[in-house]
Each structure stands twice: as structure tokens, then as C-alpha cells.
Amino acid sequence: MFSEVERRQQYLDMMVGGDEELKPLVESCLEDDPQLRPVMSDISEQIKNMKEVCSKRTGHDGMDPITWLASIKLSSQSQQQLIWNTSTVPDLFREAVNIKWKEVAPSPVATALHTAVLYNNAVYVGGGRTDSDDRHSGNFHVNVYHLDINKWDNPISTPHELFAMVVLMNKLLILGGITKISKLTTKSVLALDGYQWKGYTEMPTARHSASAVNYQMMIIVMGGVDKNRLLNKIEIFDGTTGQWFKCNNLLQPLLRPESVVLGDTLYVLSGQTQGEPSTEVYAASLDTLPSHQLKWQRLADIPWTLSAAAGLNNKYLLAVGGLAASDTICVLSTTNKGGMSSGTSSWKSIGCLPIVQAGPAAVCYGNQVVVVGGIDKNGKKSNAVYIGTF
């Protein structure tokens, strides 16, 4: 666990990213916040100044989280949603959680905003951005970590960057992305066969920086970008028929959202919308698919932007790391067992990562969570890998 002084310094380093001009602005935010977590939305003038400084430094006036760490924003509403009622917390987390962390073999490449999936007793990590790439390019590899022997295989090259990744019917698939040679957004779906990629049924919509999950014999693809347009479009592949069908949209367009299926519930969170990192969380029951539309429900916002999402024991939704909290793991609690609630939901902090990580990849197996890469406190992409046991 970090002391308050250490935590304060970590937030300061993460937000400043080495720019001394930003320090007084960020320090004043920290002074205003008794929990050492800045509420940036209440100080619009400082946000404006931070944008100007960051624009000069990067030559980019947008809000890409890789180049603009200073854009961290946590609303007062999100801050209030940390208030926690003991009666709503999942049984596993009613008492203090002692997460035992172990640092394992580092990833072959430092990456952030990427995807991790479990496949054949290994963690497959792909997509995202690497330190060797500029802001406009991503990672053309899938790296494989073997849990049983603590070893990484040689990277598997991919023809696309910024793809989504999912496992369906014991096949590892990459979906969409931007092609390496022509730099075009693609609707291609490829299946891994040994160390080669073979064509699979194409998506109806070309997109990159999307999210994908599997549910029973289906793939659900959501969000991302089609050329220059941010998408809220959802498309579902039915593995039993080999056909894609359209579904009703997300409630907002999202770039690089995190998505997790727990039981019959789909959760979508994090990501970026209209230039800003998002804290919104949505849930929908999947038990009506494929014949019915999804009915979306807004849940409590995640406390921090750019958190990774993972499902523990197919019951608990975890938010791992993030730009404002950076070393915190939270669990979603609701008023009913299924995660969907017409009442209240909230997030509870249950522990800390060993190091500061924003935009990592996280995946659970059994009672453990594997956390790969992310952005460290100095604004650099990391290749650190940790396994936490609950």
C-alpha cells in the first residue's frame, strides 16, 4: 500500500508527465481534494491552461489519452459515487481484501490501451500502442504469456493494428483494425491457425479500436471508429449460423471501450467519447439474444478514466488502474445478484496495484487477475506484468 505522500506524488507525476509548467496547476487540484484525487471539472480555467500547454508540447489539441495525460477529468458526481453501503457489497469483498501480488516475466513490448484474453491456458495480448510507435500507429503483434511456465512466446505478427480480440469456439479471432500496408480501416476477421492468420466471416462494418466479447456461441462487437467517425454501432456474429446481425446501439459512441460478460449480463465501460475519456458504465441482459434487442441500463460511473475491466469468478466486475486512481482496483456492487439493478450501484476500492498503471490490460482466471502493461507514473508505456491472487 502507498502512503498519502507517495500517492500524492504519483498522481502529480502521472498528470504532469514531466512538464514543470503543469505542476502548480495540478498541485492546487490536489490541495483542494481531501482524498488526493483531483476533481478537474470544478476548475475549468486550469483545464484550459493545461490544454494549451499540452497542445504546445505535443502539437495536438485533441484529447488522445496517450499524448495528453493532463486531460484527466473526474466529475463531482463520480467522486460522490465512491460512497459505499456495506449491505450492497458482494460477499467476497465484505471484509478487507488482501491481494497478494507477484511480478512475473515482463511482456516483450511495452504497450497500453491493449486487449488481453485467455486462450489455451495462456494470456494473449494484442492491439493497443507501443513505445516504438508514434501516436498514429499501433501494435502489429499478439504476444503470448504461458501461465504455467511464466514465459512469453515469440510475438505473432498481425496484418492489422488497433484490432479487437476474442475467443469463439476455441478459435482466437482478431476483428477489424487498420491494415499495415494500405492504412485502411477494415471489416476483416482473422482466425489464428498455428502462427498464421486465416480469413473468417467479415464484419458488416469496417472499424478499428472497437471492443469484442463472446457470449455462448456469439461475438458481440461494439464501438470503435469507422474511418473518422466514432461509432455506437453494435453487431453480433452468431456462430451457429455463421451470420452477422445488427443490434440496437450503445447509448453513446465509444473509442476503445472495455467490455465484460458476467453470467448473462454485458458490461461496457471506460473508453473515450467525443474527445474525452469516459467514466460511464452501461449494462444489458443478454438472455434475449439473438432474437431480441438489448435493453441498456446506466450504472454508477467508474471512479477513474482509462481503467481496464475484468470479470472475476464470472461474478464480480473489476475496474483496474486508471488515470486518476492509477494504482487502484475497484469492484462494482449492486442491489441484486445479477449485476443489473433498478436501484443503486456503486464502486468500492478493494486494493492497489504494485505500481501505477493507466490503460493496462487485465484478465482473470480462477481467483487471480493478470495485469499487463499500461501507462506508468511518468507517462511511459510499461511492459510490467503482475498477477494478483484474491
Secondary structure, DSSP 4 states (H G I P E B T S, - for coil): ---HHHHHHHHHHHHHTT-GGGHHHHHHHHHH-TTS---GGG-HHHHHHHHHHHHHHHS--S--TTT-GGG----HHHHHTT---GGGS-GGGSSPP--EEEE-PPPSS-EES-EEEEETTEEEEE-SEETTS-TT----EEEEEETTTTEEPPPEE-SEES-EEEEETTEEEEE--EETTT--B---EEEEETTEEEEEPPPSS--BS-EEEEETTEEEEE--EETTEE---EEEEETTTTEEEEEPPPSS--BS-EEEEETTEEEEE--EETTEE---EEEEE-TTTTTS---EEEEPPPSSTT-EEEEETTTEEEEE--TTTSSEEEEEEESSTTS--SS-EEEEEEEE-SS--BS-EEEEETTEEEEEEEE-TTS-EEEEEEEEE-
